[in-house]
Amino acid sequence: MAKKSAVNRNEMVKALVAKYASKRAALKATANDESLPLEERFDARLKLAELPRNSAAVRIRNRCEVTGRPRAFYRKLKMSRIALRELGNLGQIPGLTKSSW
């Protein structure tokens, strides 16, 4: 089980990303638009830098929804390999069977 503080911090980052997503996208579009004057684009970059760091989507860490583990994460199932194996052995995941050869 991951530390509660790490899981809660990640949830806070997700909330900030959702809150500032539209503003960040608009500023990025303005800053990257080559048809606009250089001063306007530079102002957009400065405003983008003033936004909270944790409002950037790249700061979200993929974590297992069962245990909170940050590594060995399967995106399709939103869980770690360890939780996947435990739930698979218990028969909790449909279509997953233990392999044998």
ZASEZA-136952 format. One line per 4 residues: number of its first residue (from 1); their letters; for each residue x, y, z of N, C-alpha, C. Coordinates in steps of 0.2 Angstrom, whole numbers, plus 5000, padded with zeros to 4 digits. Atoms other than C-alpha are relative to their C-alpha. Layout:
// residues N
NUM) a) X,Y,Z,X,Y,Z,X,Y,Z | ...
***
This chain:
// residues 101
1) makk) 5004,4994,5000,5000,5000,5000,5004,5006,5000 | 4996,4994,5001,5007,5017,4995,4998,5005,5006 | 5001,4995,4995,5008,5032,5007,4994,5004,4998 | 5006,4996,5001,4992,5041,5009,5001,5007,4997
5) savn) 4998,4994,5002,5001,5057,5007,5001,5001,4992 | 4998,5000,5007,5008,5052,4990,4993,5000,4995 | 5006,5001,5004,4991,5046,4984,4995,5007,5000 | 5004,4994,5000,4982,5062,4990,5003,5006,4996
9) rnem) 4997,4995,5004,4995,5073,4982,4999,4999,4993 | 5002,5001,5007,4992,5065,4966,4993,5002,4998 | 5007,4998,5001,4973,5068,4968,5000,5007,4999 | 5000,4993,5000,4977,5086,4971,5002,5003,4993
13) vkal) 4998,4998,5007,4987,5087,4955,4995,4999,4995 | 5005,5002,5005,4973,5079,4945,4995,5006,5000 | 5005,4995,4999,4961,5092,4952,5002,5007,4997 | 4997,4993,5003,4973,5107,4947,5000,4999,4993
17) vaky) 5000,5000,5007,4975,5100,4930,4993,5001,4997 | 5007,4999,5003,4956,5099,4927,4998,5007,5001 | 5002,4994,4999,4954,5116,4934,5003,5005,4995 | 4997,4995,5004,4967,5125,4923,5001,4997,4993
21) askr) 4999,5003,5007,4966,5114,4907,4998,5005,4995 | 5002,4996,5005,4956,5126,4897,5004,5006,4999 | 4996,4994,5000,4966,5141,4902,5007,4999,4997 | 4993,5002,5002,4983,5132,4899,5000,4999,4992
25) aalk) 5000,5001,5007,4977,5126,4882,4999,5006,4996 | 5000,4993,5003,4972,5144,4877,5006,5003,4999 | 4994,4997,5000,4988,5151,4882,5006,4996,4996 | 4995,5004,5005,4998,5137,4873,4999,5001,4993
29) atan) 5002,4999,5007,4988,5140,4857,5003,5007,4998 | 4998,4993,5002,4992,5159,4858,5008,5000,4999 | 4993,5000,5000,5010,5156,4862,5004,4996,4994 | 4997,5003,5005,5013,5144,4848,4997,5002,4993
33) desl) 5003,4997,5006,5003,5154,4835,5005,5004,4996 | 4995,4996,5004,5016,5160,4822,4997,5006,4997 | 5003,4995,5004,5004,5172,4814,4999,5007,5005 | 5001,4994,4995,5003,5183,4830,5006,5004,5001
37) plee) 4994,4996,4998,5015,5197,4835,5004,4997,5005 | 4996,5003,4995,5030,5192,4845,4999,5002,5007 | 5001,4998,4993,5026,5202,4860,4994,4997,5003 | 5006,5004,4998,5008,5194,4861,5002,4993,5002
41) rfda) 4998,5007,4999,5016,5177,4860,5004,5000,5007 | 4996,5000,4994,5029,5182,4874,4996,5001,5006 | 5005,4999,4995,5015,5188,4885,4997,4994,5002 | 5004,5006,4999,5006,5172,4883,5005,4995,5004
45) rlkl) 4995,5005,4997,5022,5162,4888,5001,5002,5008 | 4999,4998,4993,5024,5173,4904,4994,4998,5004 | 5006,5002,4996,5006,5170,4909,5000,4993,5001 | 5000,5007,4999,5008,5152,4906,5005,4998,5006
49) aelp) 4995,5001,4995,5024,5152,4917,4997,5002,5007 | 5003,4998,4994,5013,5160,4931,4995,4995,5003 | 5005,5005,4998,5001,5146,4932,5003,4995,5005 | 4997,5005,4995,5004,5133,4946,5003,4994,4996
53) rnsa) 4996,5005,5003,5017,5120,4942,4996,4994,4999 | 5004,5006,5000,5005,5106,4947,4994,5000,4996 | 5006,4999,5005,4992,5112,4934,5002,4997,4993 | 4998,5004,5007,5003,5103,4920,4998,4993,5000
57) avri) 5003,5007,5000,4996,5086,4915,5006,4996,5000 | 4994,5005,5000,5014,5079,4914,5002,4998,5007 | 4998,5001,4993,5015,5080,4933,4995,4995,5003 | 5004,5005,4998,5001,5067,4935,5004,4993,5000
61) rnrc) 4997,5007,5000,5008,5050,4941,4995,4995,4999 | 5005,5006,5001,4999,5034,4935,5001,4996,5007 | 5000,5004,4994,4995,5025,4951,4994,4994,5000 | 5005,5006,4999,4986,5008,4955,4994,5003,5004
65) evtg) 5006,4997,4996,4968,5012,4960,4998,4995,5006 | 5001,5004,4995,4968,4997,4971,5005,5001,5006 | 4994,5000,4995,4985,4999,4981,5003,5007,5000 | 4997,4994,5000,4991,5016,4975,5007,4999,4998
69) rpra) 4994,5001,5002,5007,5008,4969,5002,5004,4993 | 4999,4996,5006,5016,5020,4956,5004,4996,4994 | 4996,5003,5006,5026,5007,4946,4996,4994,4998 | 5003,5006,5003,5022,4992,4935,4992,5001,4999
73) fyrk) 5007,4998,5000,5005,5001,4931,4998,4998,4993 | 5003,5002,5006,4994,4993,4917,4995,5006,4999 | 5004,4994,5001,4985,5008,4909,4993,4997,4999 | 5006,5003,5002,4971,4997,4902,4996,4998,5006
77) lkms) 5004,5003,4994,4966,4990,4919,5001,5005,5006 | 4999,4995,4994,4972,5005,4930,5002,4997,5006 | 4997,5003,4994,4981,4994,4942,5007,4997,4999 | 4993,5002,5000,4998,4987,4946,5000,4992,4998
81) rial) 4999,5007,5002,5005,4970,4941,4998,4996,5006 | 5001,5004,4994,5004,4964,4959,4992,5000,5002 | 5008,5000,4998,4985,4969,4962,4997,4996,4994 | 5002,5004,5006,4982,4961,4944,5000,4993,5002
85) relg) 4999,5007,4998,4989,4945,4950,4996,4997,5005 | 5004,5002,4995,4980,4944,4966,4993,5000,4998 | 5007,5000,5002,4963,4949,4959,4999,4994,4995 | 5001,5005,5005,4966,4937,4944,5000,4993,5004
89) nlgq) 5000,5007,4997,4970,4922,4956,4993,4999,5004 | 5006,5001,4996,4954,4926,4966,4994,4999,4995 | 5005,5000,5005,4944,4926,4950,4996,5006,4999 | 5003,4994,4999,4939,4944,4952,5000,5004,4993
93) ipgl) 5000,4997,5006,4944,4949,4934,4998,4996,4994 | 5002,5004,5005,4934,4942,4920,5004,4999,4994 | 4996,5002,5006,4943,4933,4906,5007,4999,5002 | 4993,5001,4998,4959,4932,4916,5001,4993,5003
97) tkss) 4998,5007,4997,4966,4914,4919,5007,5000,5001 | 4993,5002,4999,4982,4908,4926,5003,4996,4995 | 4997,5004,5005,4993,4902,4913,5004,4994,5003 | 4996,5006,4998,5001,4884,4914,5002,4997,4993
101) w) 4998,5003,5006,5011,4875,4901,5005,4994,5002
***
